[in-house]
Amino acid sequence: MAITEQLMADQPKCILVGLEAQPSFETTPALDYAVALAKRHESCLTVCTMPPAVYLPISRTGGSVAFALKGELEALERMTGETARAAARKAAAAGVDCVSEPALSRLEPRAASLARRARVNDVCILDAPEAVGAAHSDAVEHVLFDSGRPVLLIPPAGSNPQPRRVAVAWDGSARAARAVDGAISFLQGAGAVFVVSVTGEKDLSRMARGADLAAYLARHGISAVVLETLAAPDGDVAGRLTAFVAAERVELLVMGAFVHSRFREAVLGGVTRSMLATVPVPLLLAH
């Protein structure tokens, strides 16, 4: 396949953006980013709106006391639907092909529908938890660990959907490889790609080397690759990465997400949790 054809093949065709329902609609950094990205790639955009975090689903065997009143349920449904429709109108005004889907079910957790939809999209774009609130972290984790697709988190300040300086946090793991695969279109459009390995936290000797990743990226038309090895003798990998991102004016950080167990209730890896707590720039994660 020619390089030009490869570049076209690697572009995202289906983009999902997840939003928190709002009593009065205001755009968010994730929605702005998703609309701009979909417009750039002529992609189909799906808007999935989640009900408020305080919503408790009603089971088949009995109703939640807090939300037993029909009027309260109808108000939540209206809020969720209206937010989805308002977001879809914003996308349509920008000339983006958009589908609006409120994620409101009385039979499943509020983020489960978002995770299901993410499985049939190339990327799921969400506001960073710090921009929305702590409860939003659950939605991020649902999609990240249950969808099999990359998640792109947008910080409160927003960012350029066509980043020119991209960094890959590379430890040679399967998670990092999946993150790179999800970020190929961004890497192809960048003027500089930093492959960053951080030593001092774990043994990287049996992992795929940064030089091998650079050769792989070259096959995808990405030649402006700079290999960087950073030391974190105190084990603060997240802090070292954050400092590098600031120093090199990186506009997108790509990394694998780690969890300590197969179970959803398990604790996130330290680096993953630290990066989620304060997203310095758009952060593309994959597990």
Beta strands, then each sheet from edge to edge (+ up, - down):
strand 1: 14-20
strand 2: 44-50
strand 3: 98-102
strand 4: 123-127
strand 5: 151-154
strand 6: 165-169
strand 7: 192-199
strand 8: 225-231
strand 9: 252-256
strand 10: 283-286
sheet 1: 3+ 2+ 1+ 4+ 5+ 10- 9- 6- 7- 8-
end
